[in-house]
């Protein structure tokens, strides 16, 4: 836990929002966006969580931000201010570090299996998720790897999906469709192993049910 005096630390207003490094693939945005959309629907009554996408995390004063493709923090305000978070500044979040970070491996290798693991372990992130759907054979890793921090080192967790007890959910990969794009995506799963639907799928199921009842959903 950080022990610095908050009055002497820079605020989110003082810090750069991100590292301004462009993403290699639109999937680097879409994969964490789908996970966020599912959580937003599933946890719609909860206000104690935040999912960041390509947002800088500051946990050491005067050190550059670390910018994961996606990350989840529990026990923080879902909406911190009317304009949202400019970045995730740990000393402004009651020293709550993210529970989980997600890195998407793209064509240009971004040190997801080495230096980033060290950075997140040093930060104290409990779960480190690496999703490598296209280049896993090149990198000689599995398409989805979930690591848990144990005694300051990341230990690969077995299975797919992988259960995350602190969330009460699991994360895994499955074929599906998002924004009209049919391919493999990452999803959340409930304790019974059921994949949580995306908001689009919820809307489609509702429309189908209304049609079965003889109600035209387009008229609602």
GROMACS elastic network, one bead per residue, 0.5 to 0.9 nm:
[ bonds ]
;  ai    aj funct       b0    kb
    1    95     6  0.63646   500
    1    96     6  0.84321   500
    2     5     6  0.89870   500
    2    59     6  0.81997   500
    2    60     6  0.82866   500
    2    90     6  0.85730   500
    2    91     6  0.72108   500
    2    95     6  0.65224   500
    3     6     6  0.87826   500
    4     7     6  0.86229   500
    4     8     6  0.76858   500
    4     9     6  0.75692   500
    4    61     6  0.89194   500
    4    91     6  0.82598   500
    5     8     6  0.56220   500
    5     9     6  0.68787   500
    6     9     6  0.52156   500
    6    10     6  0.82161   500
    6    11     6  0.89502   500
    6    91     6  0.68362   500
    6    92     6  0.78626   500
    7    10     6  0.82753   500
    9    61     6  0.67959   500
    9    62     6  0.89888   500
    9    91     6  0.80291   500
   10    13     6  0.78404   500
   10    14     6  0.57730   500
   10    15     6  0.69895   500
   10    61     6  0.74041   500
   10    62     6  0.84894   500
   10    89     6  0.89930   500
   11    14     6  0.52640   500
   11    15     6  0.66549   500
   11    89     6  0.73833   500
   11    91     6  0.86855   500
   11    92     6  0.74239   500
   12    15     6  0.52546   500
   12    16     6  0.77675   500
   12    17     6  0.77589   500
   12    58     6  0.89167   500
   12    85     6  0.77762   500
   12    86     6  0.61245   500
   12    87     6  0.60450   500
   12    88     6  0.74487   500
   12    89     6  0.62866   500
   12    92     6  0.81342   500
   13    16     6  0.79568   500
   13    17     6  0.85960   500
   13    86     6  0.72005   500
   13    87     6  0.86915   500
   15    18     6  0.87202   500
   15    58     6  0.87064   500
   15    65     6  0.87572   500
   15    86     6  0.85024   500
   15    87     6  0.78833   500
   15    89     6  0.89407   500
   16    19     6  0.72977   500
   16    20     6  0.88890   500
   16    56     6  0.79051   500
   16    64     6  0.87982   500
   16    65     6  0.80336   500
   16    86     6  0.81136   500
   16    87     6  0.76764   500
   17    20     6  0.82208   500
   17    55     6  0.67626   500
   17    56     6  0.58545   500
   17    57     6  0.88369   500
   17    65     6  0.83796   500
   17    85     6  0.88165   500
   17    86     6  0.53720   500
   17    87     6  0.50986   500
   17    88     6  0.85882   500
   18    21     6  0.79030   500
   18    54     6  0.73516   500
   18    55     6  0.57213   500
   18    57     6  0.82184   500
   18    65     6  0.67865   500
   18    66     6  0.80666   500
   18    67     6  0.65978   500
   18    86     6  0.85637   500
   18    87     6  0.71294   500
   19    22     6  0.88125   500
   19    55     6  0.86538   500
   19    56     6  0.70246   500
   19    64     6  0.80317   500
   19    65     6  0.68429   500
   19    66     6  0.78037   500
   19    67     6  0.69725   500
   23    26     6  0.72055   500
   23    27     6  0.89545   500
   23    28     6  0.66245   500
   23    29     6  0.80160   500
   23    54     6  0.88595   500
   23    69     6  0.89649   500
   23   106     6  0.87933   500
   24    27     6  0.85142   500
   24    28     6  0.73274   500
   24   106     6  0.63189   500
   24   107     6  0.70640   500
   24   108     6  0.70808   500
   25    28     6  0.55558   500
   25    29     6  0.77094   500
   25   106     6  0.67464   500
   25   107     6  0.82209   500
   26    29     6  0.54409   500
   26    30     6  0.61994   500
   26    31     6  0.85922   500
   27    31     6  0.54977   500
   27    32     6  0.82636   500
   27   104     6  0.79899   500
   27   106     6  0.86861   500
   28    31     6  0.59956   500
   28    32     6  0.70405   500
   28    33     6  0.87996   500
   28    54     6  0.86648   500
   28    69     6  0.63045   500
   28    70     6  0.87581   500
   28   103     6  0.81399   500
   28   104     6  0.57921   500
   28   105     6  0.81275   500
   28   106     6  0.78156   500
   29    32     6  0.58385   500
   29    33     6  0.60047   500
   29    34     6  0.87877   500
   29    53     6  0.71702   500
   29    54     6  0.76779   500
   29    69     6  0.70731   500
   29    70     6  0.84214   500
   30    34     6  0.60919   500
   30    35     6  0.86757   500
   30   178     6  0.85236   500
   31    34     6  0.54153   500
   31    35     6  0.66129   500
   31    36     6  0.88056   500
   31    69     6  0.88313   500
   31    70     6  0.87357   500
   31   104     6  0.81340   500
   31   185     6  0.65609   500
   31   186     6  0.65862   500
   32    35     6  0.50653   500
   32    36     6  0.61076   500
   32    37     6  0.85963   500
   32    51     6  0.88114   500
   32    52     6  0.85680   500
   32    53     6  0.65922   500
   32    69     6  0.68468   500
   32    70     6  0.55007   500
   32    71     6  0.83455   500
   32   102     6  0.76699   500
   32   104     6  0.88095   500
   32   186     6  0.81800   500
   33    37     6  0.60929   500
   33    38     6  0.86684   500
   33    53     6  0.73145   500
   33    70     6  0.82870   500
   34    37     6  0.50015   500
   34    38     6  0.62345   500
   34    39     6  0.86377   500
   34   178     6  0.73277   500
   34   185     6  0.82124   500
   34   186     6  0.77789   500
   34   187     6  0.77404   500
   34   198     6  0.72554   500
   35    38     6  0.52909   500
   35    39     6  0.63039   500
   35    40     6  0.86117   500
   35    51     6  0.88994   500
   35    70     6  0.89401   500
   35   186     6  0.69456   500
   35   187     6  0.61721   500
   35   188     6  0.70933   500
   35   198     6  0.83915   500
   36    39     6  0.51594   500
   36    40     6  0.60225   500
   36    41     6  0.87026   500
   36    51     6  0.63301   500
   36    52     6  0.83264   500
   36    53     6  0.86310   500
   36    70     6  0.87514   500
   37    40     6  0.50566   500
   37    41     6  0.64090   500
   37    42     6  0.86571   500
   37   198     6  0.66923   500
   37   199     6  0.67882   500
   38    41     6  0.52946   500
   38    42     6  0.60527   500
   38    43     6  0.83307   500
   38   187     6  0.79309   500
   38   188     6  0.75419   500
   38   196     6  0.70154   500
   38   197     6  0.67319   500
   38   198     6  0.50403   500
   38   199     6  0.64199   500
   39    43     6  0.54845   500
   39    44     6  0.75636   500
   39    51     6  0.86482   500
   39   188     6  0.80717   500
   39   196     6  0.88746   500
   39   198     6  0.87676   500
   40    43     6  0.54381   500
   40    44     6  0.53430   500
   40    45     6  0.89032   500
   40    46     6  0.89094   500
   40   199     6  0.87648   500
   41    44     6  0.50843   500
   41    45     6  0.87163   500
   41   198     6  0.78133   500
   41   199     6  0.65076   500
   42    45     6  0.81986   500
   42    46     6  0.89957   500
   42   196     6  0.78950   500
   42   197     6  0.88419   500
   43    46     6  0.52710   500
   43    47     6  0.81665   500
   43    49     6  0.88270   500
   44    47     6  0.78527   500
   46    49     6  0.72671   500
   46    78     6  0.81872   500
   47    50     6  0.83008   500
   47    75     6  0.86475   500
   47    76     6  0.79349   500
   47    77     6  0.60377   500
   47    78     6  0.50643   500
   47    79     6  0.76923   500
   48    73     6  0.85015   500
   48    74     6  0.59815   500
   48    76     6  0.50202   500
   48    77     6  0.51279   500
   48    78     6  0.56192   500
   48    79     6  0.89839   500
   49    72     6  0.72091   500
   49    73     6  0.56327   500
   49    75     6  0.58315   500
   49    76     6  0.54110   500
   49    77     6  0.60624   500
   49    79     6  0.87152   500
   50    71     6  0.81380   500
   50    72     6  0.57682   500
   50    73     6  0.52900   500
   50    74     6  0.66516   500
   50    75     6  0.84827   500
   50    76     6  0.67102   500
   50    77     6  0.68148   500
   50    79     6  0.76445   500
   50    98     6  0.89708   500
   51    70     6  0.69546   500
   51    71     6  0.55520   500
   51    73     6  0.65635   500
   51    74     6  0.89740   500
   51    78     6  0.80828   500
   52    55     6  0.58275   500
   52    56     6  0.86886   500
   52    68     6  0.84961   500
   52    69     6  0.80728   500
   52    70     6  0.54752   500
   52    71     6  0.52669   500
   52    72     6  0.65853   500
   52    73     6  0.84671   500
   52    85     6  0.89965   500
   52    87     6  0.87316   500
   52    88     6  0.81355   500
   53    56     6  0.88142   500
   53    67     6  0.85132   500
   53    68     6  0.72755   500
   53    69     6  0.55216   500
   53    71     6  0.67510   500
   54    67     6  0.57420   500
   54    68     6  0.57389   500
   54    70     6  0.61550   500
   54    71     6  0.86183   500
   55    65     6  0.87693   500
   55    66     6  0.82832   500
   55    67     6  0.55654   500
   55    68     6  0.69616   500
   55    69     6  0.76840   500
   55    70     6  0.77960   500
   55    71     6  0.86576   500
   55    85     6  0.87642   500
   55    86     6  0.78227   500
   55    87     6  0.56704   500
   55    88     6  0.69773   500
   56    64     6  0.87022   500
   56    65     6  0.50893   500
   56    66     6  0.55015   500
   56    68     6  0.74352   500
   56    86     6  0.82834   500
   56    87     6  0.51013   500
   56    88     6  0.60258   500
   56    89     6  0.81704   500
   57    64     6  0.86500   500
   57    65     6  0.51462   500
   57    66     6  0.51700   500
   57    67     6  0.60552   500
   57    68     6  0.80859   500
   57    87     6  0.62424   500
   57    89     6  0.59225   500
   57    90     6  0.72778   500
   57    97     6  0.88397   500
   57    98     6  0.89261   500
   58    61     6  0.72273   500
   58    62     6  0.88219   500
   58    63     6  0.74200   500
   58    64     6  0.70718   500
   58    66     6  0.67404   500
   58    87     6  0.76612   500
   58    88     6  0.61789   500
   58    90     6  0.59938   500
   58    91     6  0.82721   500
   59    63     6  0.79343   500
   59    65     6  0.78102   500
   59    66     6  0.86882   500
   59    88     6  0.85326   500
   59    89     6  0.63537   500
   59    90     6  0.51136   500
   59    91     6  0.70119   500
   59    95     6  0.82633   500
   59    97     6  0.77930   500
   59   123     6  0.70666   500
   60    63     6  0.55158   500
   60    64     6  0.81395   500
   60    65     6  0.85884   500
   60    90     6  0.83043   500
   60    91     6  0.87841   500
   60   123     6  0.87873   500
   61    64     6  0.83875   500
   65    87     6  0.87531   500
   65    88     6  0.89773   500
   66   116     6  0.87928   500
   66   119     6  0.81511   500
   66   120     6  0.87207   500
   67    70     6  0.82872   500
   68    71     6  0.66607   500
   68   101     6  0.64767   500
   68   102     6  0.62950   500
   68   103     6  0.59081   500
   68   104     6  0.86567   500
   69   101     6  0.76889   500
   69   102     6  0.57857   500
   69   103     6  0.52469   500
   69   104     6  0.65307   500
   70   100     6  0.84132   500
   70   101     6  0.57819   500
   70   103     6  0.68313   500
   70   104     6  0.87455   500
   71    98     6  0.63737   500
   71    99     6  0.76347   500
   71   100     6  0.55165   500
   71   102     6  0.58539   500
   71   103     6  0.88546   500
   72    98     6  0.54476   500
   72    99     6  0.58045   500
   72   100     6  0.52263   500
   72   101     6  0.64533   500
   72   102     6  0.86935   500
   73    76     6  0.66813   500
   73    96     6  0.72780   500
   73    97     6  0.67040   500
   73    99     6  0.52982   500
   73   100     6  0.70772   500
   74    77     6  0.84974   500
   74    78     6  0.89276   500
   74    96     6  0.78892   500
   74    97     6  0.87330   500
   74    98     6  0.72658   500
   74    99     6  0.67731   500
   74   166     6  0.88523   500
   74   167     6  0.84349   500
   75    78     6  0.88489   500
   75    93     6  0.89709   500
   75    96     6  0.74904   500
   76    79     6  0.87258   500
   76    80     6  0.84215   500
   76    93     6  0.65144   500
   76    94     6  0.80051   500
   76    96     6  0.74390   500
   77    80     6  0.55241   500
   77    93     6  0.83901   500
   79    82     6  0.74559   500
   79    83     6  0.87497   500
   79    84     6  0.61686   500
   79    85     6  0.78461   500
   80    83     6  0.81854   500
   80    84     6  0.58529   500
   80    85     6  0.64667   500
   81    84     6  0.50418   500
   81    85     6  0.70567   500
   82    85     6  0.89105   500
   83    86     6  0.81270   500
   84    87     6  0.88659   500
   85    88     6  0.66156   500
   85    89     6  0.89543   500
   86    89     6  0.89710   500
   88    92     6  0.80080   500
   88    93     6  0.77425   500
   89    92     6  0.53866   500
   89    93     6  0.64782   500
   89    95     6  0.84729   500
   90    93     6  0.50086   500
   90    94     6  0.68212   500
   90    96     6  0.59686   500
   90    97     6  0.61355   500
   90    98     6  0.88264   500
   91    94     6  0.58116   500
   91    96     6  0.78201   500
   92    95     6  0.69011   500
   92    96     6  0.87224   500
   93    96     6  0.56125   500
   93    97     6  0.80843   500
   94    97     6  0.88953   500
   96    99     6  0.84945   500
   97   100     6  0.89187   500
   97   123     6  0.71867   500
   97   124     6  0.68881   500
   97   125     6  0.64207   500
   97   126     6  0.89628   500
   98   101     6  0.68611   500
   98   123     6  0.87638   500
   98   124     6  0.81304   500
   98   125     6  0.56816   500
   98   126     6  0.77351   500
   98   127     6  0.87112   500
   99   124     6  0.83904   500
   99   125     6  0.54014   500
   99   126     6  0.53012   500
   99   127     6  0.61800   500
   99   128     6  0.86754   500
   99   166     6  0.83467   500
  100   125     6  0.60785   500
  100   126     6  0.61288   500
  100   128     6  0.58185   500
  100   129     6  0.72786   500
  101   120     6  0.81392   500
  101   125     6  0.72161   500
  101   126     6  0.85629   500
  101   127     6  0.64964   500
  101   128     6  0.52307   500
  101   129     6  0.60483   500
  101   130     6  0.85244   500
  102   127     6  0.86645   500
  102   128     6  0.63156   500
  102   130     6  0.59452   500
  102   131     6  0.73971   500
  103   112     6  0.67575   500
  103   128     6  0.79961   500
  103   129     6  0.62753   500
  103   131     6  0.62345   500
  103   132     6  0.85298   500
  104   112     6  0.81684   500
  104   129     6  0.85513   500
  104   130     6  0.60579   500
  104   132     6  0.60798   500
  104   133     6  0.84555   500
  105   108     6  0.77396   500
  105   109     6  0.65530   500
  105   110     6  0.70486   500
  105   111     6  0.88567   500
  105   112     6  0.69909   500
  105   130     6  0.71509   500
  105   131     6  0.61578   500
  105   133     6  0.77616   500
  105   134     6  0.80394   500
  105   135     6  0.73208   500
  105   136     6  0.84818   500
  106   109     6  0.63103   500
  106   110     6  0.78320   500
  106   132     6  0.72517   500
  106   133     6  0.86738   500
  106   134     6  0.74570   500
  106   135     6  0.71766   500
  107   110     6  0.89247   500
  107   134     6  0.82085   500
  107   135     6  0.71869   500
  109   112     6  0.73564   500
  109   139     6  0.88802   500
  110   113     6  0.84158   500
  110   115     6  0.89517   500
  110   116     6  0.82594   500
  111   114     6  0.54057   500
  111   115     6  0.56667   500
  111   116     6  0.59654   500
  111   117     6  0.83159   500
  112   115     6  0.68516   500
  112   116     6  0.52763   500
  112   117     6  0.66107   500
  112   130     6  0.71011   500
  113   116     6  0.66823   500
  113   117     6  0.61229   500
  113   118     6  0.89332   500
  113   130     6  0.80357   500
  114   117     6  0.53775   500
  114   118     6  0.65471   500
  114   119     6  0.89352   500
  115   118     6  0.50490   500
  115   119     6  0.62300   500
  115   120     6  0.87391   500
  116   120     6  0.61468   500
  116   121     6  0.84233   500
  117   120     6  0.53063   500
  117   121     6  0.60229   500
  117   122     6  0.84886   500
  117   128     6  0.74883   500
  117   153     6  0.88966   500
  117   154     6  0.76071   500
  118   121     6  0.51507   500
  118   122     6  0.60812   500
  118   123     6  0.85738   500
  118   153     6  0.84314   500
  118   154     6  0.88231   500
  119   122     6  0.51783   500
  119   123     6  0.62471   500
  119   124     6  0.87664   500
  120   124     6  0.62232   500
  120   125     6  0.55268   500
  120   126     6  0.85041   500
  120   127     6  0.89375   500
  120   128     6  0.75179   500
  121   124     6  0.50198   500
  121   125     6  0.58946   500
  121   126     6  0.77228   500
  121   128     6  0.85441   500
  121   149     6  0.68036   500
  121   152     6  0.62764   500
  121   153     6  0.66017   500
  121   154     6  0.70653   500
  122   125     6  0.78277   500
  122   152     6  0.75483   500
  124   149     6  0.76180   500
  124   152     6  0.77615   500
  125   128     6  0.69947   500
  125   148     6  0.85256   500
  125   149     6  0.71638   500
  126   147     6  0.81224   500
  126   148     6  0.56072   500
  126   150     6  0.81826   500
  126   154     6  0.84628   500
  127   146     6  0.68087   500
  127   147     6  0.55598   500
  127   149     6  0.63705   500
  127   154     6  0.81594   500
  127   164     6  0.83415   500
  128   145     6  0.82111   500
  128   146     6  0.57896   500
  128   147     6  0.50359   500
  128   148     6  0.65138   500
  128   149     6  0.79885   500
  128   154     6  0.77850   500
  129   144     6  0.73611   500
  129   145     6  0.58586   500
  129   147     6  0.63080   500
  129   148     6  0.89006   500
  130   143     6  0.79297   500
  130   144     6  0.58876   500
  130   145     6  0.52675   500
  130   146     6  0.64370   500
  130   147     6  0.83805   500
  131   136     6  0.87210   500
  131   142     6  0.84358   500
  131   143     6  0.58044   500
  131   145     6  0.65889   500
  131   146     6  0.86192   500
  131   186     6  0.83376   500
  132   135     6  0.58402   500
  132   136     6  0.53566   500
  132   139     6  0.87949   500
  132   141     6  0.80377   500
  132   142     6  0.72954   500
  132   144     6  0.61246   500
  132   145     6  0.83649   500
  133   136     6  0.63112   500
  133   142     6  0.84688   500
  133   144     6  0.73642   500
  133   184     6  0.80018   500
  133   185     6  0.89074   500
  134   137     6  0.79881   500
  134   138     6  0.86542   500
  134   143     6  0.76469   500
  135   138     6  0.51345   500
  135   139     6  0.62463   500
  135   140     6  0.83874   500
  135   141     6  0.86388   500
  135   143     6  0.78720   500
  136   139     6  0.50839   500
  136   140     6  0.56209   500
  136   141     6  0.51020   500
  136   142     6  0.57302   500
  136   143     6  0.53195   500
  136   144     6  0.86193   500
  137   141     6  0.65200   500
  137   142     6  0.77403   500
  137   143     6  0.83552   500
  138   141     6  0.80791   500
  139   142     6  0.87175   500
  141   144     6  0.81987   500
  141   145     6  0.79070   500
  142   145     6  0.61647   500
  143   173     6  0.89529   500
  144   160     6  0.78323   500
  144   172     6  0.76116   500
  144   173     6  0.75244   500
  145   156     6  0.68074   500
  145   157     6  0.74438   500
  145   158     6  0.85039   500
  145   160     6  0.86565   500
  145   162     6  0.89750   500
  146   155     6  0.83328   500
  146   156     6  0.58755   500
  146   157     6  0.56625   500
  146   158     6  0.80169   500
  146   160     6  0.89712   500
  146   162     6  0.70647   500
  146   171     6  0.86759   500
  147   154     6  0.53678   500
  147   155     6  0.50974   500
  147   157     6  0.55579   500
  148   153     6  0.79913   500
  148   154     6  0.52264   500
  148   155     6  0.52629   500
  148   156     6  0.65042   500
  148   157     6  0.67163   500
  149   152     6  0.58969   500
  149   153     6  0.53616   500
  149   155     6  0.62740   500
  150   153     6  0.53655   500
  150   154     6  0.60682   500
  150   155     6  0.65769   500
  151   154     6  0.82193   500
  157   162     6  0.70080   500
  157   163     6  0.89448   500
  158   161     6  0.87077   500
  158   162     6  0.69219   500
  159   162     6  0.55631   500
  159   163     6  0.85553   500
  159   172     6  0.87336   500
  160   163     6  0.85138   500
  160   170     6  0.85733   500
  160   171     6  0.74471   500
  160   172     6  0.52727   500
  160   173     6  0.72112   500
  161   170     6  0.57489   500
  161   171     6  0.50940   500
  161   173     6  0.69612   500
  161   187     6  0.87395   500
  161   188     6  0.82697   500
  161   189     6  0.74356   500
  161   193     6  0.80912   500
  162   169     6  0.85722   500
  162   170     6  0.51101   500
  162   171     6  0.54176   500
  162   172     6  0.63413   500
  162   189     6  0.89881   500
  163   167     6  0.86244   500
  163   168     6  0.76880   500
  163   169     6  0.60713   500
  163   171     6  0.66603   500
  163   172     6  0.89263   500
  163   189     6  0.83978   500
  163   191     6  0.81961   500
  164   167     6  0.56245   500
  164   168     6  0.61588   500
  164   169     6  0.56151   500
  164   170     6  0.53253   500
  164   171     6  0.75629   500
  165   169     6  0.66044   500
  165   170     6  0.79463   500
  166   169     6  0.79487   500
  167   170     6  0.78510   500
  168   189     6  0.89833   500
  168   190     6  0.71962   500
  168   191     6  0.67730   500
  169   188     6  0.63311   500
  169   189     6  0.55266   500
  169   190     6  0.51232   500
  169   191     6  0.61707   500
  169   193     6  0.87675   500
  170   187     6  0.82918   500
  170   188     6  0.55072   500
  170   190     6  0.65339   500
  170   191     6  0.74720   500
  170   193     6  0.78306   500
  170   195     6  0.89669   500
  171   186     6  0.69579   500
  171   187     6  0.57893   500
  171   189     6  0.61083   500
  172   185     6  0.84071   500
  172   186     6  0.55932   500
  172   187     6  0.55697   500
  172   188     6  0.65094   500
  172   189     6  0.73907   500
  172   195     6  0.87466   500
  173   184     6  0.65338   500
  173   185     6  0.55376   500
  173   187     6  0.59320   500
  173   188     6  0.86011   500
  174   183     6  0.82914   500
  174   184     6  0.53036   500
  174   185     6  0.56940   500
  174   186     6  0.64935   500
  174   187     6  0.70962   500
  174   195     6  0.87673   500
  175   182     6  0.72330   500
  175   183     6  0.54503   500
  175   185     6  0.61353   500
  175   186     6  0.86523   500
  176   181     6  0.80965   500
  176   182     6  0.55862   500
  176   183     6  0.57621   500
  176   184     6  0.59881   500
  176   185     6  0.64379   500
  177   180     6  0.57978   500
  177   181     6  0.51532   500
  177   183     6  0.63102   500
  177   184     6  0.80056   500
  177   185     6  0.79235   500
  177   201     6  0.88210   500
  178   181     6  0.51940   500
  178   182     6  0.66552   500
  178   183     6  0.82969   500
  178   185     6  0.82320   500
  178   198     6  0.79445   500
  178   200     6  0.77319   500
  178   201     6  0.89346   500
  179   182     6  0.84859   500
  179   200     6  0.81288   500
  182   185     6  0.87552   500
  187   195     6  0.66794   500
  187   196     6  0.69284   500
  187   197     6  0.82583   500
  187   198     6  0.86089   500
  188   194     6  0.85369   500
  188   195     6  0.60164   500
  188   196     6  0.56674   500
  188   197     6  0.84668   500
  189   192     6  0.77629   500
  189   193     6  0.54577   500
  189   194     6  0.52703   500
  189   196     6  0.54253   500
  190   193     6  0.53095   500
  190   194     6  0.53886   500
  190   195     6  0.65252   500
  190   196     6  0.67257   500
  191   194     6  0.73939   500
  192   195     6  0.89671   500
  197   200     6  0.78370   500
  197   201     6  0.56993   500
  197   202     6  0.62690   500
  198   201     6  0.51684   500
  198   202     6  0.63195   500
  198   203     6  0.87237   500
  199   203     6  0.62046   500
  199   204     6  0.86030   500
  200   203     6  0.51417   500
  200   204     6  0.62006   500
  200   205     6  0.86921   500
  201   205     6  0.61056   500
  201   206     6  0.84979   500
  202   205     6  0.52210   500
  202   206     6  0.61920   500
  202   207     6  0.86301   500
  203   206     6  0.50947   500
  203   207     6  0.61288   500
  203   208     6  0.86303   500
  204   207     6  0.50756   500
  204   208     6  0.61977   500
  204   209     6  0.86393   500
  205   208     6  0.50633   500
  205   209     6  0.61613   500
  205   210     6  0.86249   500
  206   209     6  0.50799   500
  206   210     6  0.61968   500
  206   211     6  0.86555   500
  206   217     6  0.84577   500
  207   210     6  0.51313   500
  207   211     6  0.62646   500
  207   212     6  0.87378   500
  207   215     6  0.87410   500
  207   216     6  0.80058   500
  207   217     6  0.56093   500
  207   218     6  0.85732   500
  208   211     6  0.51225   500
  208   212     6  0.63321   500
  208   213     6  0.87891   500
  208   217     6  0.83997   500
  209   212     6  0.50716   500
  209   213     6  0.64433   500
  209   214     6  0.88280   500
  209   215     6  0.86319   500
  210   213     6  0.50103   500
  210   214     6  0.63753   500
  210   215     6  0.50513   500
  210   216     6  0.66789   500
  210   217     6  0.62782   500
  211   215     6  0.50754   500
  211   216     6  0.58480   500
  211   217     6  0.69785   500
  212   215     6  0.73611   500
  213   216     6  0.87959   500
  215   218     6  0.87943   500
  215   219     6  0.81371   500
  215   220     6  0.87287   500
  216   219     6  0.56408   500
  216   220     6  0.73722   500
  217   220     6  0.54183   500
